[in-house]
């Protein structure tokens, strides 16, 4: 099940997201989601949560 969230970013970040999303041929919202997910992996938040789920 998908959940929608709304985020607020600065004008500069928005412009950067728009520029990069055009270059990659992706929607800005999809790019922002992918970046958020990648950062969560980098911080090992997803791995820890999955690991905790297995222990329970």
C-alpha positions in Angstrom: 0.0 0.0 0.0 1.4 3.4 -1.0 1.2 6.4 1.3 1.6 9.9 0.0 3.6 12.5 1.9 4.2 16.1 1.3 7.6 17.8 1.8 8.7 21.4 1.7 12.1 22.2 0.1 13.9 25.5 -0.6 13.6 27.2 -4.0 17.1 26.1 -4.8 16.6 22.5 -4.0 13.4 22.5 -6.0 15.2 24.0 -9.0 17.9 21.4 -8.7 15.4 18.5 -8.4 13.7 19.9 -11.5 16.9 20.2 -13.5 18.1 16.7 -12.6 14.7 15.1 -13.1 14.6 16.5 -16.6 18.0 15.2 -17.4 17.1 11.7 -16.1 13.7 11.8 -17.7 12.0 11.1 -14.3 9.2 12.9 -12.4 10.6 15.2 -9.7 8.6 13.4 -7.0 10.1 10.0 -8.1 13.6 11.4 -8.0 13.0 12.9 -4.5 11.6 9.5 -3.3 14.6 7.7 -4.7 17.0 10.1 -3.0 15.2 9.7 0.3 15.3 5.9 0.1 19.0 6.0 -0.8 19.8 8.2 2.1 17.9 5.9 4.4 20.1 3.0 3.1 23.2 5.0 3.6 22.3 5.7 7.2 21.5 2.0 7.6 18.0 2.8 8.8 16.3 0.4 6.5 18.7 -2.4 7.2 18.3 -2.0 11.0 14.5 -1.9 10.8 14.5 -5.1 8.6 16.9 -6.7 11.0 14.7 -5.8 14.0 11.6 -7.2 12.2 13.3 -10.6 11.8 14.2 -10.8 15.5 10.6 -10.3 16.6 
